[in-house]
């Protein structure tokens, strides 16, 4: 334990946890997790590379250019989320190296929560993109211009990082006189705050406010956008055209489901699963953090023609 600026004590290190109850075989569990990391890094990296290097996507009059800007943001966010957890997860599972310094834990917590909030915000921006493309197609490129998309991206970054500043400032002055063993192989705010031995009302209330403003508000706005999209689609007389229009939303809908369903499941487990086995909590937290970065590039590669053709060109060049 080391004193902070106010003379209170805080642990110089925290202890991370691998897979509760399976410590003797957790190094084998690290193999599929490592495979997921490789898929996430390669998949999102390839999506970014294809969008960056495909000349047809950078033509000024290309209609779906805004959509690919948002897809780039999603891939970048997934890469950030993957890299945030990778060092400690594999270190704990393979080498049983559980110690992490307070500052490193704080940095990892900031990265995980920032990129998680960013993913929610990017999915909301992509819902707005689909709404404009379907409900107001003639003004699509004039509404979603490159400068405007850049401003949206900057607003997302500011929204999802600056809101964490009060939590971070309060954590640095909290005394930690209880056990310094965390519940996961990475650092989360709600896991760190439970170890504090002083009043944490501010962090709890502020954290709840963040959940309402981001985790709850974003899905509600996404649902609202799709309600208006469905109303527009139902006004189309041709069944084939309705299916064609809805097909442009399939990838985004899948990305929404694989992000928010594990998030809701994790929230339910935390709220009502106090008596559940620790491995259930760890499993839900890992699904929430690991599955979206793995599946998002797979989904968009399968459903997006330009991404699929770009990957085929890369593979053909390597064979040549």
HUGI-V939270 format. One record per residue. N is the residue number from 1. SS is DSSP state (2 for helix, 1 for strand, 0 for the rest). PSI is psi in whole degrees, 0 to 359 (* if undefined). NEAR is the number of other ideal C-beta (glycine too) atoms within 12 Angstrom. Layout:
BEGIN
<<N	SS	PSI	NEAR> <N	SS	PSI	NEAR>>
END
This chain:
BEGIN
<<1	0	143	19> <2	1	145	17> <3	1	143	14> <4	0	190	23> <5	0	334	13> <6	0	7	13> <7	0	356	10> <8	0	166	20> <9	1	143	23> <10	1	152	32> <11	0	137	31> <12	0	336	19> <13	1	154	22> <14	1	161	38> <15	1	122	27> <16	0	162	38> <17	0	139	35> <18	0	251	37> <19	0	105	32> <20	0	130	25> <21	0	348	17> <22	0	31	19> <23	2	327	20> <24	2	339	13> <25	2	12	13> <26	2	339	29> <27	2	332	22> <28	2	327	16> <29	2	333	29> <30	2	337	27> <31	2	307	16> <32	2	327	20> <33	2	321	36> <34	2	322	23> <35	2	321	17> <36	2	321	31> <37	2	317	32> <38	2	316	22> <39	2	316	25> <40	2	315	35> <41	2	313	28> <42	2	315	25> <43	2	308	33> <44	2	326	40> <45	2	319	26> <46	2	319	33> <47	2	314	42> <48	2	320	31> <49	2	317	25> <50	2	314	34> <51	2	324	35> <52	2	325	20> <53	2	346	19> <54	0	112	30> <55	2	331	14> <56	2	336	21> <57	2	351	30> <58	2	8	19> <59	0	136	14> <60	0	328	12> <61	0	8	12> <62	0	123	20> <63	0	318	23> <64	0	16	29> <65	2	314	27> <66	2	322	35> <67	2	322	38> <68	2	331	35> <69	2	313	34> <70	2	324	41> <71	2	324	42> <72	2	318	35> <73	2	318	40> <74	2	316	49> <75	2	319	43> <76	2	317	31> <77	2	318	42> <78	2	323	47> <79	2	316	34> <80	2	318	34> <81	2	321	39> <82	2	312	40> <83	2	338	26> <84	2	325	34> <85	2	339	39> <86	2	310	31> <87	2	314	26> <88	2	325	38> <89	2	308	39> <90	2	326	30> <91	2	320	26> <92	2	314	34> <93	2	321	36> <94	2	325	22> <95	2	0	18> <96	0	33	20> <97	0	98	19> <98	0	342	26> <99	1	139	23> <100	1	134	33> <101	1	160	20> <102	2	316	30> <103	2	319	21> <104	2	322	22> <105	2	319	39> <106	2	318	29> <107	2	317	23> <108	2	319	37> <109	2	315	35> <110	2	314	33> <111	2	314	34> <112	2	310	41> <113	2	323	39> <114	2	310	33> <115	2	328	37> <116	2	314	42> <117	2	322	38> <118	2	320	42> <119	2	318	45> <120	2	317	40> <121	2	321	38> <122	2	320	44> <123	2	324	43> <124	2	317	41> <125	2	323	42> <126	2	328	46> <127	2	320	36> <128	2	320	34> <129	2	314	40> <130	2	323	40> <131	2	313	36> <132	2	318	32> <133	2	326	30> <134	2	319	33> <135	2	341	27> <136	0	59	19> <137	2	328	22> <138	2	335	12> <139	2	12	15> <140	2	305	27> <141	2	337	25> <142	2	332	16> <143	2	311	21> <144	0	70	32> <145	0	163	18> <146	2	314	21> <147	2	322	14> <148	2	321	22> <149	2	321	30> <150	2	320	19> <151	2	322	16> <152	2	316	29> <153	2	317	28> <154	2	320	19> <155	2	322	20> <156	2	314	35> <157	2	314	25> <158	2	317	18> <159	2	320	26> <160	2	354	36> <161	2	315	23> <162	2	329	19> <163	0	343	28> <164	0	347	32> <165	2	312	19> <166	2	321	19> <167	2	317	34> <168	2	314	29> <169	2	320	18> <170	2	324	28> <171	2	325	39> <172	2	342	26> <173	0	1	24> <174	0	141	33> <175	0	139	26> <176	0	92	32> <177	0	3	15> <178	0	192	21> <179	0	141	18> <180	0	31	32> <181	1	120	24> <182	0	175	39> <183	0	347	33> <184	0	180	42> <185	0	23	44> <186	0	168	45> <187	0	126	42> <188	0	150	39> <189	2	312	39> <190	2	338	31> <191	2	323	35> <192	2	318	40> <193	2	334	32> <194	0	344	24> <195	0	351	32> <196	0	148	31> <197	0	23	19> <198	0	182	22> <199	0	122	14> <200	0	26	26> <201	2	318	14> <202	2	311	20> <203	2	320	29> <204	2	315	19> <205	2	319	17> <206	2	321	25> <207	2	320	32> <208	2	321	22> <209	2	318	18> <210	2	318	30> <211	2	317	28> <212	2	320	16> <213	2	334	22> <214	2	300	32> <215	2	331	32> <216	2	315	21> <217	2	318	20> <218	2	309	35> <219	2	324	27> <220	2	318	19> <221	2	325	25> <222	2	315	34> <223	2	318	21> <224	2	317	18> <225	2	322	31> <226	2	333	28> <227	2	316	17> <228	2	326	22> <229	2	316	32> <230	2	320	22> <231	2	319	16> <232	2	317	24> <233	2	320	26> <234	2	339	17> <235	0	351	15> <236	0	129	19> <237	0	325	9> <238	0	126	12> <239	2	321	12> <240	2	319	11> <241	2	322	17> <242	2	315	21> <243	2	319	14> <244	2	318	15> <245	2	313	25> <246	2	330	23> <247	2	333	20> <248	0	348	28> <249	0	354	31> <250	2	313	20> <251	2	317	35> <252	2	319	38> <253	2	318	27> <254	2	318	27> <255	2	321	41> <256	2	313	35> <257	2	316	23> <258	2	347	32> <259	2	312	44> <260	2	329	31> <261	2	311	22> <262	2	326	28> <263	2	315	32> <264	2	318	22> <265	2	318	26> <266	2	320	34> <267	2	319	22> <268	2	317	18> <269	2	318	26> <270	2	322	26> <271	2	316	16> <272	2	357	13> <273	0	41	20> <274	0	329	13> <275	0	1	9> <276	0	154	19> <277	0	144	16> <278	2	328	25> <279	2	332	23> <280	2	317	24> <281	2	315	33> <282	2	318	39> <283	2	315	27> <284	2	320	29> <285	2	320	37> <286	2	321	35> <287	2	317	26> <288	2	320	35> <289	2	330	43> <290	2	326	39> <291	2	312	34> <292	2	315	42> <293	2	335	45> <294	2	315	34> <295	2	330	30> <296	2	309	44> <297	2	329	44> <298	2	314	30> <299	2	311	32> <300	2	331	38> <301	2	325	31> <302	2	324	18> <303	2	347	24> <304	0	117	33> <305	2	314	21> <306	2	321	29> <307	2	316	39> <308	2	315	23> <309	2	325	17> <310	2	319	30> <311	2	320	29> <312	2	321	18> <313	2	320	21> <314	2	316	22> <315	2	321	15> <316	2	321	11> <317	2	321	12> <318	2	320	10> <319	2	320	8> <320	0	*	7>>
END
